[in-house]
């Protein structure tokens, strides 16, 4: 079950709807089709999945159907302020320090339209953050005024770097990720490159520049 347009339909049974705002939106429709009764736990999980996949309903994948689905889910016992705080606002001291180190690593290219940001294992260790707390760090590069494409290079090991890609409007970062055996959406995608962060930047850099320059996408 997926909503990524780059899905290769690798499973024996595939249910892929690229126009859906979230995988949980698809799951909701399946639940309805199977006439499974919703409850508080199911509603909470579905709401959380849709909330995260749409970036708090602010990404372009949010549709009128998304809001119709959520309008039913919120009738159940969901503490919306608590869920929203834990997903988007709550931050540990370690993550705050990691964000500071990551911001210091930002590099701008193409007249400020391309931003690269790095998270190394050493940065995570020195900040005292958990590895998963690097989630969302890319937004500090993406949100810079004038930036169209942001790329986060997260060191997984000496020869493995996870690359997260984001774009604001026209750039298709899914195509970039697909060229490097990854995938995702037009405005949010990712891949893994078998190299350290510095080498990974060199490997993918020209594709990122092309994405920034290619207005036809």
C-alpha contacts under 8 A as a table, 3 or more apart, distances in Angstrom:
res1	aa1	res2	aa2	distance
1	X	14	X	6.29
1	X	15	X	4.86
1	X	16	X	5.71
1	X	23	X	6.70
1	X	26	X	7.50
1	X	27	X	7.72
2	X	7	X	7.51
2	X	15	X	6.53
2	X	16	X	4.79
2	X	17	X	6.55
2	X	18	X	7.53
2	X	22	X	7.98
2	X	23	X	5.35
2	X	26	X	7.78
3	X	7	X	7.87
3	X	16	X	5.45
3	X	17	X	4.90
3	X	18	X	4.29
3	X	19	X	6.86
3	X	20	X	5.86
3	X	21	X	7.32
3	X	22	X	6.29
3	X	23	X	5.63
3	X	26	X	7.92
4	X	7	X	5.56
4	X	16	X	7.43
4	X	17	X	7.57
4	X	18	X	5.37
4	X	183	X	7.61
4	X	184	X	5.35
4	X	185	X	5.89
5	X	17	X	7.83
5	X	18	X	4.95
5	X	184	X	6.73
5	X	185	X	6.35
6	X	174	X	7.31
6	X	178	X	7.34
6	X	183	X	5.29
6	X	184	X	5.83
6	X	185	X	7.26
7	X	10	X	7.76
7	X	16	X	7.62
7	X	183	X	7.20
7	X	184	X	7.80
9	X	14	X	5.91
9	X	16	X	7.89
10	X	14	X	7.65
11	X	14	X	5.87
17	X	20	X	5.68
17	X	26	X	7.45
18	X	21	X	7.98
19	X	61	X	7.44
20	X	23	X	7.12
20	X	25	X	6.55
20	X	26	X	6.72
20	X	61	X	7.28
21	X	25	X	6.63
21	X	50	X	7.22
21	X	53	X	6.97
21	X	54	X	6.45
21	X	61	X	4.87
21	X	62	X	5.43
21	X	63	X	6.95
21	X	66	X	6.65
22	X	25	X	5.12
22	X	26	X	6.85
22	X	49	X	7.00
22	X	50	X	5.39
22	X	53	X	5.41
22	X	54	X	6.96
23	X	26	X	5.19
23	X	27	X	6.33
23	X	49	X	7.40
23	X	50	X	7.49
23	X	53	X	7.92
24	X	27	X	4.75
24	X	28	X	6.02
24	X	46	X	5.30
24	X	47	X	7.77
24	X	49	X	5.50
24	X	50	X	5.80
25	X	28	X	5.06
25	X	29	X	6.51
25	X	46	X	7.24
25	X	50	X	6.47
25	X	66	X	7.08
25	X	69	X	7.35
26	X	29	X	5.16
26	X	30	X	6.33
27	X	30	X	5.00
27	X	31	X	6.11
27	X	46	X	7.82
28	X	31	X	5.08
28	X	32	X	6.26
28	X	46	X	7.03
28	X	69	X	7.78
29	X	32	X	5.07
29	X	33	X	6.07
30	X	33	X	4.90
30	X	34	X	6.03
31	X	34	X	5.16
31	X	35	X	6.07
31	X	36	X	5.30
31	X	37	X	7.71
31	X	38	X	7.99
32	X	35	X	4.93
32	X	36	X	6.19
32	X	37	X	7.88
33	X	36	X	7.79
38	X	42	X	6.06
38	X	43	X	6.49
39	X	42	X	5.42
39	X	43	X	6.01
39	X	76	X	7.14
40	X	43	X	5.14
40	X	44	X	6.05
40	X	76	X	5.46
40	X	77	X	5.65
40	X	78	X	7.13
41	X	44	X	5.15
41	X	45	X	6.33
42	X	45	X	5.22
42	X	46	X	6.16
43	X	46	X	5.18
43	X	47	X	5.93
43	X	73	X	5.29
43	X	74	X	7.63
43	X	76	X	6.62
43	X	78	X	7.60
44	X	47	X	5.17
44	X	48	X	6.06
44	X	73	X	7.56
44	X	77	X	7.87
44	X	78	X	5.90
45	X	48	X	5.18
45	X	49	X	6.17
46	X	49	X	5.14
46	X	50	X	6.22
46	X	73	X	7.76
47	X	50	X	5.26
47	X	51	X	5.96
47	X	70	X	6.56
47	X	73	X	6.53
47	X	74	X	7.82
48	X	51	X	5.02
48	X	52	X	6.18
48	X	83	X	7.34
49	X	52	X	5.40
49	X	53	X	6.11
50	X	53	X	5.18
50	X	54	X	6.06
50	X	66	X	7.89
51	X	54	X	5.52
51	X	55	X	6.09
51	X	56	X	4.91
51	X	57	X	6.38
52	X	55	X	5.03
52	X	56	X	6.14
52	X	87	X	7.64
53	X	56	X	7.75
54	X	57	X	4.72
54	X	58	X	6.16
54	X	59	X	5.25
54	X	60	X	7.85
54	X	61	X	6.53
54	X	62	X	6.06
55	X	58	X	5.62
55	X	59	X	5.91
56	X	59	X	7.71
57	X	62	X	5.76
58	X	62	X	6.93
59	X	62	X	5.93
60	X	63	X	7.89
62	X	66	X	6.01
62	X	67	X	7.88
63	X	66	X	5.09
63	X	67	X	6.78
64	X	67	X	5.28
64	X	68	X	6.32
65	X	68	X	4.91
65	X	69	X	6.13
66	X	69	X	5.28
66	X	70	X	6.24
67	X	70	X	5.02
67	X	71	X	5.90
68	X	71	X	5.06
68	X	72	X	6.75
69	X	72	X	5.52
69	X	73	X	6.48
70	X	73	X	4.86
70	X	74	X	6.10
71	X	74	X	5.64
71	X	75	X	7.07
72	X	75	X	5.54
72	X	76	X	7.78
73	X	76	X	5.83
74	X	77	X	7.11
74	X	78	X	6.21
75	X	78	X	7.88
78	X	83	X	7.97
79	X	82	X	5.43
79	X	83	X	6.21
80	X	83	X	5.15
80	X	84	X	5.99
81	X	84	X	5.20
81	X	85	X	6.00
82	X	85	X	5.15
82	X	86	X	6.17
83	X	86	X	5.31
83	X	87	X	6.23
84	X	87	X	5.27
84	X	88	X	5.86
84	X	89	X	7.25
85	X	88	X	5.50
85	X	89	X	4.74
85	X	90	X	5.71
86	X	89	X	6.05
86	X	90	X	5.10
87	X	90	X	6.86
91	X	95	X	6.31
91	X	96	X	6.73
92	X	95	X	5.25
92	X	96	X	6.30
92	X	129	X	7.74
93	X	96	X	5.10
93	X	97	X	6.35
93	X	129	X	7.72
94	X	97	X	5.21
94	X	98	X	6.20
94	X	127	X	5.17
94	X	128	X	4.78
94	X	129	X	4.12
94	X	130	X	7.51
95	X	98	X	4.84
95	X	99	X	6.05
95	X	127	X	7.16
95	X	128	X	7.64
95	X	129	X	5.10
95	X	130	X	7.50
95	X	133	X	5.88
95	X	134	X	7.28
96	X	99	X	5.13
96	X	100	X	6.44
97	X	100	X	5.11
97	X	101	X	6.44
97	X	127	X	5.30
97	X	128	X	7.97
97	X	129	X	7.78
98	X	101	X	5.13
98	X	102	X	6.09
98	X	123	X	6.53
98	X	124	X	6.26
98	X	127	X	5.36
98	X	128	X	7.97
98	X	129	X	6.61
98	X	134	X	7.55
99	X	102	X	5.01
99	X	103	X	6.02
99	X	134	X	7.85
99	X	137	X	6.36
100	X	103	X	5.19
100	X	104	X	6.37
101	X	104	X	5.19
101	X	105	X	6.63
101	X	123	X	6.81
102	X	105	X	5.13
102	X	106	X	6.84
102	X	117	X	6.31
102	X	118	X	5.86
102	X	119	X	5.93
102	X	123	X	7.99
102	X	137	X	7.41
103	X	106	X	5.47
103	X	117	X	7.08
103	X	140	X	7.06
103	X	141	X	7.58
105	X	116	X	7.95
105	X	117	X	5.67
105	X	118	X	5.89
106	X	115	X	6.56
106	X	116	X	5.51
106	X	117	X	4.53
106	X	118	X	7.07
106	X	141	X	6.92
107	X	115	X	5.62
107	X	116	X	5.13
107	X	117	X	6.57
108	X	111	X	7.42
108	X	112	X	5.23
108	X	113	X	7.24
108	X	114	X	5.68
108	X	115	X	4.62
108	X	116	X	6.53
109	X	112	X	5.28
109	X	113	X	6.40
109	X	114	X	5.06
109	X	115	X	6.41
110	X	113	X	5.39
110	X	114	X	5.86
110	X	209	X	7.27
110	X	212	X	7.98
111	X	114	X	7.68
112	X	115	X	6.98
112	X	146	X	5.97
112	X	147	X	5.71
113	X	146	X	5.59
113	X	147	X	4.00
113	X	148	X	5.00
113	X	149	X	6.38
113	X	212	X	6.88
114	X	147	X	5.64
114	X	148	X	6.17
114	X	149	X	4.99
114	X	150	X	5.91
114	X	208	X	7.60
114	X	209	X	7.27
114	X	212	X	6.96
115	X	141	X	5.88
115	X	142	X	7.10
115	X	147	X	6.51
115	X	149	X	6.34
115	X	150	X	4.69
115	X	151	X	6.36
116	X	141	X	7.10
116	X	150	X	5.83
116	X	151	X	4.93
116	X	152	X	6.05
116	X	153	X	7.55
117	X	138	X	6.87
117	X	141	X	6.60
117	X	150	X	7.58
117	X	151	X	6.22
117	X	152	X	4.87
117	X	153	X	6.31
118	X	152	X	5.63
118	X	153	X	4.77
118	X	154	X	5.97
118	X	197	X	7.37
119	X	123	X	6.33
119	X	124	X	7.28
119	X	134	X	7.45
119	X	152	X	7.42
119	X	153	X	6.17
119	X	154	X	4.72
119	X	155	X	6.32
120	X	123	X	5.16
120	X	124	X	6.50
120	X	154	X	5.89
120	X	155	X	4.85
120	X	156	X	7.81
120	X	197	X	7.82
121	X	124	X	5.15
121	X	125	X	6.17
121	X	155	X	5.98
121	X	156	X	7.09
121	X	157	X	7.84
122	X	125	X	5.03
122	X	126	X	6.00
123	X	126	X	5.21
123	X	127	X	6.08
124	X	127	X	5.32
124	X	128	X	6.13
124	X	129	X	5.42
124	X	130	X	6.93
124	X	131	X	6.56
125	X	128	X	5.27
125	X	129	X	6.73
126	X	129	X	7.97
129	X	133	X	6.37
130	X	133	X	5.29
130	X	134	X	7.76
131	X	134	X	6.16
132	X	135	X	5.91
133	X	136	X	7.85
134	X	137	X	5.52
135	X	138	X	7.56
136	X	139	X	5.69
136	X	140	X	7.93
137	X	140	X	5.84
137	X	141	X	7.76
137	X	152	X	7.87
138	X	141	X	5.50
138	X	142	X	6.34
138	X	150	X	6.87
138	X	151	X	6.86
138	X	152	X	5.54
138	X	164	X	7.50
138	X	166	X	7.78
139	X	142	X	4.74
139	X	143	X	5.69
139	X	150	X	7.92
140	X	143	X	5.47
140	X	144	X	6.87
141	X	144	X	5.70
141	X	147	X	7.65
141	X	150	X	5.82
141	X	151	X	7.87
142	X	147	X	6.08
142	X	148	X	7.08
142	X	149	X	6.59
142	X	150	X	5.00
142	X	166	X	6.78
142	X	167	X	7.11
142	X	168	X	7.45
143	X	147	X	7.10
144	X	147	X	5.63
147	X	150	X	7.08
147	X	168	X	7.77
148	X	167	X	5.30
148	X	168	X	5.27
148	X	169	X	6.94
148	X	170	X	7.91
148	X	171	X	7.07
148	X	212	X	6.71
149	X	165	X	7.24
149	X	166	X	5.70
149	X	167	X	4.38
149	X	168	X	6.79
149	X	171	X	6.99
149	X	173	X	7.80
149	X	208	X	7.50
149	X	211	X	7.87
149	X	212	X	6.53
150	X	165	X	5.85
150	X	166	X	5.22
150	X	167	X	6.32
151	X	163	X	6.64
151	X	164	X	5.62
151	X	165	X	4.62
151	X	166	X	6.50
152	X	162	X	7.92
152	X	163	X	5.53
152	X	164	X	5.02
152	X	165	X	6.52
153	X	161	X	6.25
153	X	162	X	5.94
153	X	163	X	4.82
153	X	164	X	6.78
153	X	197	X	5.76
153	X	200	X	7.68
153	X	201	X	7.60
154	X	161	X	5.46
154	X	162	X	5.09
154	X	163	X	6.32
154	X	197	X	6.88
155	X	158	X	7.37
155	X	160	X	6.39
155	X	161	X	4.59
155	X	162	X	6.43
155	X	196	X	6.57
155	X	197	X	6.01
156	X	159	X	7.82
156	X	160	X	5.37
156	X	161	X	5.37
156	X	162	X	6.63
157	X	160	X	5.01
157	X	161	X	6.95
157	X	196	X	7.40
158	X	195	X	7.03
158	X	196	X	5.60
159	X	194	X	5.16
159	X	195	X	4.15
159	X	196	X	5.05
160	X	192	X	6.92
160	X	193	X	5.86
160	X	194	X	4.43
160	X	195	X	4.99
160	X	196	X	5.86
160	X	197	X	7.92
161	X	192	X	5.73
161	X	193	X	5.32
161	X	194	X	6.33
161	X	195	X	6.09
161	X	196	X	5.83
161	X	197	X	5.76
161	X	200	X	6.84
162	X	190	X	7.49
162	X	191	X	6.14
162	X	192	X	4.54
162	X	193	X	6.48
163	X	190	X	5.45
163	X	191	X	5.30
163	X	192	X	5.79
163	X	193	X	7.26
164	X	188	X	7.72
164	X	189	X	6.15
164	X	190	X	4.40
164	X	191	X	6.74
165	X	173	X	6.18
165	X	177	X	7.75
165	X	187	X	7.73
165	X	188	X	5.69
165	X	189	X	5.12
165	X	190	X	5.48
166	X	173	X	6.59
166	X	187	X	5.35
166	X	188	X	4.62
166	X	189	X	6.58
167	X	170	X	7.42
167	X	171	X	5.89
167	X	172	X	7.23
167	X	173	X	6.64
167	X	186	X	7.73
167	X	187	X	4.71
167	X	188	X	6.62
168	X	171	X	7.38
168	X	187	X	6.51
169	X	187	X	7.05
170	X	215	X	6.20
170	X	216	X	7.75
170	X	217	X	5.84
171	X	186	X	7.21
171	X	187	X	7.08
171	X	211	X	5.33
171	X	212	X	5.82
171	X	214	X	6.89
171	X	215	X	6.91
171	X	217	X	6.03
172	X	175	X	5.84
172	X	176	X	7.21
172	X	185	X	7.86
172	X	186	X	4.50
172	X	187	X	6.12
172	X	211	X	6.29
172	X	217	X	6.10
173	X	176	X	4.98
173	X	177	X	6.24
173	X	185	X	7.29
173	X	186	X	5.43
173	X	187	X	5.93
173	X	188	X	6.50
173	X	189	X	6.05
173	X	208	X	7.79
173	X	211	X	6.82
174	X	177	X	5.06
174	X	178	X	6.01
174	X	182	X	7.94
174	X	183	X	5.47
174	X	184	X	5.21
174	X	185	X	5.20
174	X	186	X	4.88
174	X	187	X	7.05
174	X	188	X	6.78
174	X	189	X	5.16
174	X	190	X	7.42
175	X	178	X	5.04
175	X	179	X	6.36
175	X	183	X	7.48
175	X	186	X	7.43
176	X	179	X	5.36
176	X	180	X	6.89
176	X	207	X	6.06
176	X	208	X	6.87
176	X	211	X	7.36
177	X	180	X	5.25
177	X	181	X	6.47
177	X	182	X	4.66
177	X	183	X	5.17
177	X	184	X	7.41
177	X	189	X	6.21
177	X	190	X	5.41
177	X	191	X	5.39
178	X	181	X	5.00
178	X	182	X	4.66
178	X	183	X	4.94
178	X	191	X	7.61
179	X	182	X	7.15
180	X	191	X	6.32
180	X	192	X	7.38
180	X	193	X	7.21
181	X	191	X	6.37
181	X	192	X	7.54
182	X	189	X	7.57
182	X	190	X	5.69
182	X	191	X	4.04
182	X	192	X	6.82
183	X	189	X	5.57
183	X	190	X	5.83
183	X	191	X	6.57
184	X	188	X	6.01
184	X	189	X	4.02
184	X	190	X	6.38
185	X	188	X	4.94
185	X	189	X	5.46
186	X	189	X	7.11
193	X	200	X	6.09
194	X	200	X	7.51
195	X	198	X	7.94
195	X	199	X	5.75
195	X	200	X	5.50
196	X	199	X	5.45
196	X	200	X	5.94
197	X	200	X	4.91
197	X	201	X	6.16
198	X	201	X	5.32
198	X	202	X	6.73
199	X	202	X	5.13
199	X	203	X	6.29
200	X	203	X	5.03
200	X	204	X	6.29
201	X	204	X	5.48
201	X	205	X	5.46
202	X	205	X	5.25
202	X	206	X	7.72
203	X	206	X	7.52
204	X	207	X	5.48
204	X	208	X	6.41
205	X	208	X	5.14
205	X	209	X	6.30
206	X	209	X	5.07
206	X	210	X	6.18
207	X	210	X	5.02
207	X	211	X	6.22
208	X	211	X	5.05
208	X	212	X	6.34
209	X	212	X	5.13
209	X	213	X	6.27
210	X	213	X	5.06
210	X	214	X	5.85
211	X	214	X	5.21
211	X	215	X	7.94
212	X	215	X	7.36
214	X	217	X	6.16
